[in-house]
Amino acid sequence: MPSVESAIRINIRDATFAIPGPSYGTPIVIGEDPDGEHFNEVKTYYSQSEVENYFGADSLIAKATAKAFAQGIGKILVVNVHDGTEAKYDSVLSDLAERAEYDIIIPTIDAGNSNAPKLVDHAGTYHKLLILPYIGSKDDAIAKFGAITPSDYVYAVAHDDTTLTPAELAGAVAGVIATLKPWQTCEWVTVQGISPANYKASEIDELENHNIATVMEIVKPVLSNARTLNGGRVYVSRSKVYLAEVIRTDLINLKLRLNNLGQGIPYTPAGLQVIKSRIEGALRAQQKLGVLKPDWTDSEGNLHPGFEVWMPAYEDIPDSDKANGILSNVRITAYLMNYVEKIELELVITL
């Protein structure tokens, strides 16, 4: 059962307008186009022809988007990290999460590239799912991914077709995941436009033992597993972020409605109860949508809730946090509807 990896921060202090419900399947290609075209410009594309008009059909960025669009997605974001002289991941990634809304990262480099750890760090810091590819033998894949810091936000995928680029493999897999809701598993889901790898069954087992997925044949080409590089589940990682964003959206819109009435959320025991009630209401709505398990009573009459919310006691909150509007140690446990799995969140809310 996955534990809380880190607190998820929810800032509602600077909200100025109502926001829509959270997105959960927007992919971004963070790629290298050595021609330097549109360096560090985040652009949204709705068709493959648009991408090719900007980067050319033979570019790695276009190869990645082609495989992603083949899975049935409607749009994709792209940012080129190459300025024509060198790849500048540090400068592009430094504020990318502030400039664009994305959930799934598609790189054009593989796990063995020296810049891969920068993408891994970025994914972990901002809670984005990184599809990290590698093309090569089973042993080489295990070695390359073994050098990567295990993370709940890295989905490792290996393939042995050397005519396939890492960009294409990552694009195809990311496209598959982008079509799924966060709480749906990607295990054994069909991948379009990618042939099954030629790894032996024993090699696929060994890859899975190292939390590495591949594309295998089960009537059609499908993803072999749904584990992140640290052994968690992709749908758990995505659901954590989705639920946190649902809560953030609800709290922001509550604050804005109160602002319009000349009111606010007071940092008082009563205010904490308001926040708890809003979080519970947001999670109750997810139960109705079938994301979380409904409350149920066992044969002995014991009630088992589909989720639980714990708030810190007002008197236990440090005065400095009260003065700065920081509410820490808000803990949530929620049970997914379709799996024997629970999600644990720790929120830090800025009022």
N, C-alpha and C positions, 0 to 999 in steps of 0.2 A: 504494500500500500504506500503510495508516494507521500512524502512528508512535505511540509511547507519549505520550498527552496529559498524564498526570500519574500519580504513584504512587498505587496503591490501598492504603489502610491496612487491616491486618487485626489487630484487637486481641483476643488470646486470654488476656490477663492476668487479667481480671476474670470469666472464665467460672465459673458456679456450677452449671449443669445442662446436660444433653445437649440439643442442639437438632436439629430435623428438617432434612431436606434443604432447599435454597434454593427459594423461590418465584421465579417469573420473569414472572408475568403479572397482578399485582394492580394494577388502576387505582384512582386516587383523583381525585375531582372536587375541585379547589380553586376554589370558586366564590363568587359574590357573591349573597346573598339579602338585599336591603335591609330586609326585615322584622326582620333580626337574630335569627331563630330559630336556636337551638343554635349561637351564635357560638363559634368556636374549639373545638368539640367534634368529635372524630373518631369517626364512627360507621360501622359496617359494615352494608350492606344486601344482602339476597338476592333481592329482587324490586322491581319498579317501584312496586307498590302501597305498599310500606313507605316508599319515598322520598316519594311523593306525600302520604302521611299526615302526614309531618313538614314538608315544604316546600310542598305544594300542586302540582297538576298543571301550573300555568302558570309556575312558577318556572324560572329558567334552570338551576338545579341539576337539577330533575326532567327538563327537556328534554335535558340532557346524559346523564343516566343512562338515559333511555328509549332513546336511540340506541345506547348502549353495550350494554344488555341485549339489544337486537335482534340483536346479532352473535352471541349465544349464550354470553356469559360467565355465571358462576355467582354472583359477588359483586362488590361495588364499595364502596370507601370514599368518604366525603364529609366535607369540612370547610368550614364557612361562614366566610369572612374578613370579612364585613360585620357590624358590631355594631349596626346599625340607624341609625347616624349616618354612618359612613364605612367604607370598606374598609381594613382594617389588615393588609396583607400582611406587613409587617416583623415584627410580634409573632407572627403565626400561623406564619410560616415559620421563625422563629428556632430552634424546637426540634421542629418537626414530624417530622423524620426520626428523632428519638429516641422519639416517642410512637406512631408507626405504622409498619407494614411495607407498603410500596408500591413499585411499579416504574415505573408509567406515570402521568403527570400529565395530567389533563383540565382545562383552564381554561374559565371561562365568558366570559372576555374575549378580545380578538383581539390580533394583532401590533401594532396601532396604539395600544393602550392604554398609558398611562404606567406602569402596574404590570407590564407584560409583561417588562421587563428583570429584575425581581426574581425572576420565575419562571424565567427563563433562567439567572440566577446560581445559584439553588437547585438546578436540574437538574444543572448542571455540577459544583457542589460535592459533591453527594451521589450523582452518577452515576445519575440517574433520567431516563427518556425523557419529554420534554415534547412533547406534540402541540400545536403552536401554529397556530391557524387564522386565516384572514382571508377575509372575504366582500367581493368587489368585482372591479373590472376587472383585467386582466392587468398593466397598467402600475402601477396602485395597489398591487397585491400585491407586485410586484417592489420598489417604493419602500419599502413598509412593512417587508418582510422584510430589505431592504437596510440598514435602520437598526438591525437587531438584530445583536448580536455573534455571528458564526458559531460554532457549537458542535457537537460530536460527539453532543450529547444533546438536540438540538432537531430535531424533524421538522416541517417547514413544510408546511402544506396550504392551498391556496387554492380558492375556489369563487365562482361569479358569481351564484348564486341568492340574491337579496336577501330572499326569504321565509324563508331558512334562517338560523338564528342561529349565531354562532361556537360556542356551547356544543354545539349539535347536531352540527355538523361535527366538532368535536374528540371528542365522545363516540362517534360512529360509527367514526372512524378508530382511536381508542384501543381500542375494543371489538374491532376486527379484529385489531390487533396483539396484544392480550391473549390471543387464542385460539391464537396461534402460539407455537411454541417459539423461544427466543432465536436459534437458528441458522437459522431459516427466514426467507426474504425475504417482505416484505409486498407486493412489486411484483406487480401484476396479480391481487391477491387481491380477491374479491368483497366489496362493501360493501352491507349491507342497509339499506333505508329511506332512502337518499340517491340522488337522481337524478344522472345525469352532468351535469357543468358544460357550459355552452354555449360554452366557449372553442373557437376554431378550432384545427385541428391545428398550425398554425404558432405559435399562442399557447401551446399546451401544450408545444411544443418549447422555446419561449423560457423558459417557467416552469422547465422541467427544466434548462435551461442555468444557471439561477440556484438550482438545488437546491431547487425548490419543487414539491411534488406536487399533484395534483388528482384528482378522480374523473372518469374518462373511460369511454366505452362500448367494451367488447370483448365483444360478445354481452350481457354484463351490466355493471352499473357496477362498475368496479375502480379500485384505486389506480394511479396512472400510474407512479410510481417509488418507490424505496426508499432514497433518499439523505438523509442528515442535512444540516443547513443549511451545514455546512462542507465538504460533498462526500464525506463518508464513507458508510458503509452502516449502515442501522438494525440489521441483524442482527449486524454486527461490534460495534457499541456495546453491544448487549444481551448478546452472547456474552461480551464482556470482563467485564461485571459478573457474569454467571452463573458463569463459571469462577472468578472471584475468590471468589465466595460459596461455591462448592463446596469450594474449598481451605480457606477459613475454617472452614466447618462441620466438615470432616475434622480440622483441627488442634485445634479446640476439643474435639471429642469424644475425640480422642487424649489431650489434656491431662487431661480429666476421668477417663478410664479409668486413667491413670497416677496421678492424685491418689488414687483409690480404693485403689490399691496402695501408697500412701505414697511415691510417686516423682514425678518431674517431668521436664521436658525441660531438660537442663543446657545452659548457654551455653558449650559447649566444641566442639572440632572434631567430636567424636562426636555431640553434640546437633545440630549443623548438618546432619550426614549423616542423622540421623533425620528432620529437617524436610524435607530434600530427598527422601528416600524416600517420605514421606507425600504430598508434592506430586505426585511422579511416579505414585504409586499412584492418587491421585484422578484425574489426567489419563488414566491407563491405563483406568480405569473408564469415562471419557467416550469413549474409543475404542471400547470394547465396546458402548456405547449408540448408536454411530453419529454422535456429535457431532463427533469429531475423526477425521482420516484415520488409517488404520492405517500402521504402518511398512511400507516397501516397498523392494525391491531393483531397481535398474535393470539394463539389459542388460549393463552392464559390471561388475556385481557390487557396486556401491556402495549402501550402506544409507542410506535417507532416512527419518529418524524423523518420526512424526506430531506430535511435540512435543519440546522441549528445555528443560531447567531449568538455570540457572546460579546458583550460590551464591557469595558473596564468600569469599575466603580468610580464615580466622580471624585470621591475623596482620595483615591489612589493615583489620580493623574497629577503629574508634576506641575507646579505653578508656572514653570517656564513654557510647558506645552499649552496650558490654558491661555497664557498671554499671547502666544504665537498662533493660536488657533489650530494646533496639531492634535489630532485624535489618533493615538496608536493602539495597538493590541486589540483591534476589532477582529475577531476570529469567526470564521465560517466553516462549517462542515456540510457538504452537500453530496447526495448520492445520485449518481447517474441512473437514468431510467433503464437503459438496455444492458447494463453490465454490472457485474459484482465489483463495484469500484466506488470509492469515495474521493471527493476532492476537498482539500483543505486549503483555505486562503487566510492570509493575515493581511489586513488592510491598514494603511496609514492614510487618514483622510485630513486634508487641509481645508478648514472651514473658512 
